[in-house]
Amino acid sequence: MKKTKKKIEFSSHTGNLALMRNFVRRFLEAFPFSERQRTLMVLGVDEACTNIIRHAYQLRDDRLISLSLEGKTDCVRLRLRDYGKQARPTAMQTRPPDLIKPGGLGLHLIRNAFDQVDYVLRSRGTELVLTKNLD
């Protein structure tokens, strides 16, 4: 499998999420993932973008979100970058899935879809690095 790289940048308007999902899905189709794995990854990235819009950008729809997709020989790596308010590391904990209240399940979904989830705090904003290993 040859290495591939793609990048998309879009404003933090929820209307852009469908385009982003299609972009990610098309990219992932080149890799030997099951349909279920692909769908989970697309939903995970969508959830991460929604979190950026809601928390880092406080629902502002004119901020930049950058998504880099990289296919390597052993994994696929997605880097999601925002330039907004950083979450406290304690706020990035998932809650138990059986606890019934809003919020926190998105992180559970993201961690379920990917093998590795890393938050990198930058001088401005945050980079979320999502890695899915190839079997």
N, C-alpha and C positions, 0 to 999 in steps of 0.2 A: 504494500500500500504506500503510495507516494504521499509525501507531506503536503498538506494544503492549508491555506490561510485565507480567511475572509474577514471583512470588517464592515459593520454598519453603524451609522450614527443617526440618532433621531432625537427630536425634542420630547420632553416628558409629558406628552399629551396621550391620554389613554387610547385615543383613536389610532395611534401608531402601533399599538401592541399586536394587532392582527398581522400587519406587515412583518413585524419582527418575528412572530411565531412561524409564518410561512418561510421566512429567510432561514431560520434555524432548522426547520423540518427539511427543507431542500438540502441544506448542508449535511444533515445527519443521514440522509438517504444513501450517501456514498459509502456508508460504513455498515458493517455486518451486525447491526443491532436488531432486536425484534421490534415489531410494531409497538408493542407495549412499552419497551424501553425508550423508544423514540418519543412516544406520546408523553411519558413521564418527564423526560428531559425538557421537552417543549413547555409543558406545564410548569416545571420547576423554574425555567428562565422567565416565563411570564410572571410567575409569583414574585421572583426577585425584582423584576422591573416594577411591578405594582408596589412592592415595598419601598423601592427608591422614590417613586412618585409620591407615595403617601408620607414617608418618614424623612428621607433626605431632602426632598424638595417641597414638603408641606403642601402638596397638591398643586403647586405651580406647574403650568403646562408649557413653559417656555425655556426649560433648562435642558442641558445636553446629557444624553445617555449614550455611551459608546459600548459596542459589543464586538469583541474579537473572537473569532472561531478558529481553532487550530486543530488540524488532524495530524497526529503523529503515528509512528509505527505501532505504539502500544496503547495509545489512549486518544481521547478527544478532550480538548481543554477549551472552555468558554470563559472569557474574561469580561466581566460587566463592570463598567466604570461610571461613577457619578462624581459630581463636584459639589455635593451638598453637605448638609449637616451630618456629622458622623454619629452613628449609634454608639451608645456605651456598650462595651463588650458583654456586660451582664444582660443587656437587652436582646442579645443575639442567642439566647438560650431557648431551646424548644421547651414547650410545656408537655406534660404527659398527655398523650392523645385521648385519654379517657376523661380528662378534666374538661367539663363543658363550659366554655366561655369563649368569646371571640378573641382572635389573635393568637399567634404562635404556631398554628397548624401549618402555615405556609412554609416555615423553616423545616418542619417535619417532612413535608412534601419534597422540598429541595434536597434535604439530606437523604431521602429515600431514593431519589432519582439519580443521584451522583455518588461516586465512590469516595470522593474527597471534596470538601467544601472549606475554602479558606477565605477569611476576610483580611484584606491588607489595608491598613489605615495609611492614607497618603497625606502629603502636606495639605492638600485640598481634597476632601471627599474620601471615597472608599473604592477599592477594587475587590470585587467578589470573583474568586477563581473557582470554577466548577470543573471537576475532572471525572470523566467516565472511562474506565479501563476497557480495552478491547480484550475479549476472551482469548 
